[in-house]
Amino acid sequence: MKLLDAVRHRFHVRRAARLAVDIASNSEKQVWSRVRKCIFDMDLHEARGYVRVRATAVIRDQMHLTLGRRHNLPERVVAIVAELARERVVHLVLVDFLSSRKTGRRVAA
């Protein structure tokens, strides 16, 4: 990889990380409102998958708002931003889920 390409790549990765944090922060409440009614009836692994699926549309919409139509990021970087933002939202929602008092509601099978 040429030096200039390496510098550009590093710049894009840092920018992607910052954008992902912003997008996740802006999406957390909306994702939580979508999953909070039924998440307490799930175990942790099931809840993680459910949150991940429900967060996808929210992240996509938030990315359009944040990045707009004209962004100068390569498509592979946009994909990285989406994945990082989705994983961060899942983490934030699961932290809320685990720290709430209702986690003991599920009866073991």
Long-range contacts (C-beta under 8 A, 24 or more apart in sequence): 12-73, 12-74, 12-77, 13-77, 13-80, 15-73, 15-77, 16-73, 16-77, 16-80, 16-81, 16-84, 17-84, 19-66, 19-67, 19-81, 19-85, 20-80, 20-81, 20-84, 20-85, 20-88, 21-85, 21-88, 22-66, 23-59, 23-62, 23-63, 23-66, 23-81, 23-85, 24-59, 24-84, 24-85, 24-86, 24-88, 24-89, 24-92, 26-62, 26-65, 26-66, 27-55, 27-58, 27-59, 27-62, 27-85, 27-89, 28-89, 28-92, 28-93, 30-58, 31-55, 31-58, 31-89, 31-93, 32-93, 32-96, 34-58, 35-93, 39-97, 40-97, 40-100, 40-102, 40-103, 40-105, 40-106, 41-105, 41-106, 42-106, 43-106, 44-94, 44-98, 47-94, 47-97, 48-90, 48-94, 51-89, 51-90, 51-93, 51-94, 51-97, 52-86, 52-90, 55-86, 55-89, 55-90, 55-93, 56-86, 58-89, 59-85, 59-86, 59-89
